[in-house]
């Protein structure tokens, strides 16, 4: 009798239909499209009018954020000068001046003034990066604290000094603090004014007393 032989082994197809490979040309086309999109994004440069608009927004934002601290500095120095000139040297005027200076000093800290806190977290538009305005934001924060805070604290110390010797020492500290404050203001104004001139906008930067 003839021996029975096993049927030849035929592998079972894992799927019902054959898999279609994505053509290599499709991958290349997708990669090319992505490269073009990235290149277009990189080459796009904001126009002068776009930069000018961004600068106006920047000036509005930083002026709003620093104005209450700056106003306090002006009021503190005005109160001190009135007392020093003899225009208002009563105990009440001196006490009021101390209160104004102490309140103003506290109002320049991010923890007690939301506007300074907003300034710390403000992001300068990318279109303005070349104008070094990112550094201006940091400089404005430093102008507020510790510089403006220290000036107003020194004003309060001058007004509260119990003796001529103590007043003289406090005045020396105030003079030194004002030098630092005004130097910071000068650097801020210089950078902002350069951007204003270049982009020909009519708005101005924040007014920083000192």
C-alpha positions as CSV (number, residue, x, y, z in Angstrom):
1,X,0.0,0.0,0.0
2,X,1.3,3.5,-0.8
3,X,2.3,5.4,2.3
4,X,0.4,8.6,3.2
5,X,2.4,11.8,3.0
6,X,1.7,15.0,4.9
7,X,0.4,17.9,2.9
8,X,2.9,20.7,2.3
9,X,2.9,23.4,5.0
10,X,1.4,26.7,3.9
11,X,1.8,29.6,6.4
12,X,-1.4,31.2,7.5
13,X,-1.7,34.9,6.5
14,X,-1.8,37.1,9.6
15,X,-4.2,39.6,8.0
16,X,-7.1,39.1,5.6
17,X,-5.5,41.5,3.0
18,X,-2.0,42.1,2.1
19,X,-0.4,45.2,3.7
20,X,0.3,48.2,1.4
21,X,3.5,50.0,2.1
22,X,3.5,53.8,2.1
23,X,5.5,54.9,-0.9
24,X,8.8,56.3,0.0
25,X,8.0,59.3,-2.2
26,X,5.2,60.2,0.1
27,X,7.5,60.4,3.1
28,X,9.9,62.5,1.1
29,X,7.1,64.9,0.1
30,X,5.9,65.2,3.7
31,X,9.4,66.0,4.9
32,X,9.8,68.5,2.2
33,X,6.6,70.2,3.1
34,X,7.6,70.4,6.7
35,X,11.0,71.9,5.8
36,X,9.3,74.6,3.7
37,X,6.9,75.4,6.5
38,X,9.7,75.8,9.0
39,X,11.8,77.9,6.5
40,X,8.8,80.2,5.9
41,X,8.3,80.7,9.6
42,X,12.0,81.5,10.1
43,X,12.2,83.9,7.3
44,X,9.2,85.9,8.2
45,X,10.2,89.3,9.6
46,X,7.8,91.7,11.2
47,X,7.3,94.9,9.3
48,X,8.2,98.3,10.7
49,X,4.6,99.1,11.3
50,X,4.2,95.8,13.2
51,X,7.2,96.7,15.3
52,X,5.9,100.2,16.0
53,X,2.5,98.7,17.1
54,X,4.3,96.3,19.4
55,X,6.4,99.1,20.8
56,X,3.3,101.2,21.6
57,X,1.9,98.2,23.5
58,X,5.2,97.8,25.3
59,X,5.3,101.5,26.4
60,X,1.7,101.4,27.6
61,X,2.3,98.2,29.6
62,X,5.5,99.2,31.4
63,X,4.2,102.7,32.0
64,X,1.1,101.3,33.7
65,X,3.1,98.8,35.7
66,X,5.6,101.3,37.1
67,X,3.5,104.4,37.5
68,X,2.2,103.9,41.1
69,X,5.7,103.2,42.4
70,X,7.1,106.1,40.4
71,X,4.3,108.4,41.7
72,X,5.3,107.5,45.3
73,X,8.9,108.5,44.7
74,X,7.8,111.9,43.4
75,X,5.4,112.5,46.3
76,X,8.1,111.4,48.9
77,X,10.7,113.7,47.5
78,X,8.2,116.6,47.2
79,X,7.3,116.2,50.9
80,X,10.9,116.2,51.9
81,X,11.8,119.3,49.9
82,X,8.9,121.2,51.4
83,X,10.1,120.4,54.9
84,X,13.7,121.2,54.0
85,X,12.7,124.5,52.4
86,X,10.7,125.5,55.5
87,X,7.5,125.7,53.4
88,X,5.9,123.0,55.7
89,X,7.9,122.2,58.8
90,X,5.2,121.5,61.3
91,X,5.2,118.2,63.2
92,X,2.0,117.2,61.3
93,X,3.7,117.9,57.9
94,X,6.8,115.9,58.9
95,X,4.6,113.0,60.1
96,X,2.6,113.1,56.9
97,X,5.8,113.1,54.9
98,X,7.1,110.0,56.8
99,X,3.8,108.2,56.2
100,X,3.9,109.0,52.4
101,X,7.5,107.8,52.1
102,X,6.9,104.6,54.1
103,X,3.8,103.8,52.1
104,X,5.6,104.6,48.8
105,X,8.5,102.3,49.7
106,X,6.2,99.4,50.4
107,X,4.2,100.1,47.2
108,X,7.3,99.5,45.1
109,X,7.6,95.8,46.2
110,X,6.0,93.1,44.0
111,X,4.5,91.4,47.1
112,X,2.4,94.5,47.9
113,X,1.9,96.0,44.4
114,X,0.3,93.8,41.6
115,X,1.6,96.2,39.0
116,X,5.2,95.5,39.9
117,X,4.4,91.8,40.0
118,X,2.9,92.1,36.5
119,X,6.0,94.0,35.3
120,X,8.2,91.1,36.6
121,X,6.3,88.6,34.5
122,X,5.8,90.8,31.4
123,X,7.0,89.2,28.1
124,X,8.4,91.6,25.5
125,X,7.2,90.9,22.0
126,X,9.7,88.9,19.9
127,X,9.7,91.6,17.3
128,X,11.3,94.0,19.7
129,X,14.1,91.7,21.0
130,X,16.8,93.5,18.9
131,X,16.0,96.8,20.8
132,X,17.2,95.3,24.1
133,X,13.8,96.0,25.7
134,X,13.9,92.7,27.6
135,X,16.8,94.3,29.6
136,X,14.7,97.4,30.1
137,X,11.9,95.4,31.9
138,X,14.5,93.9,34.3
139,X,16.0,97.4,34.8
140,X,12.5,98.9,35.6
141,X,11.9,96.2,38.2
142,X,15.3,97.0,39.8
143,X,14.5,100.7,39.6
144,X,11.4,99.9,41.7
145,X,13.0,97.5,44.1
146,X,15.5,97.9,45.6
147,X,16.3,101.4,44.2
148,X,13.1,103.4,44.6
149,X,12.2,101.5,47.8
150,X,15.6,102.5,49.3
151,X,15.2,106.2,48.3
152,X,11.8,106.4,50.0
153,X,13.0,104.6,53.1
154,X,15.9,107.1,53.3
155,X,13.4,110.0,52.9
156,X,11.5,108.7,55.8
157,X,14.7,108.4,57.8
158,X,15.7,112.0,57.1
159,X,12.3,113.3,58.2
160,X,12.3,111.1,61.3
161,X,15.9,111.9,62.4
162,X,15.9,113.0,66.0
163,X,19.3,114.9,65.9
164,X,21.2,116.9,63.4
165,X,23.9,114.2,63.3
166,X,21.3,111.5,62.5
167,X,19.7,113.7,59.9
168,X,23.1,114.4,58.2
169,X,23.8,110.6,58.1
170,X,20.4,109.9,56.6
171,X,20.8,112.6,54.0
172,X,24.1,111.1,52.9
173,X,22.5,107.8,52.5
174,X,19.6,109.4,50.5
175,X,22.1,111.2,48.2
176,X,23.9,107.9,47.4
177,X,20.5,106.1,46.8
178,X,19.4,108.9,44.4
179,X,22.6,108.5,42.4
180,X,21.9,104.8,41.9
181,X,18.2,105.5,41.1
182,X,19.0,108.2,38.6
183,X,21.7,106.2,36.9
184,X,19.2,103.3,36.4
185,X,16.6,105.8,35.0
186,X,19.2,107.2,32.6
187,X,20.0,103.8,31.2
188,X,16.3,102.9,30.8
189,X,15.5,106.1,29.1
190,X,18.5,105.7,26.7
191,X,17.4,102.3,25.4
192,X,13.6,103.2,25.2
193,X,14.3,106.5,23.4
194,X,16.5,104.7,20.9
195,X,13.7,102.3,20.0
196,X,11.2,105.2,19.8
197,X,13.4,107.1,17.4
198,X,14.1,104.1,15.2
199,X,10.4,103.1,14.9
200,X,9.2,106.7,14.7
201,X,6.5,106.4,17.3
202,X,5.1,109.5,19.1
203,X,4.5,107.8,22.5
204,X,7.1,108.2,25.3
205,X,8.4,105.9,28.0
206,X,7.5,106.0,31.7
207,X,8.3,109.1,33.7
208,X,10.7,108.1,36.5
209,X,11.3,110.8,39.1
210,X,14.5,111.2,41.0
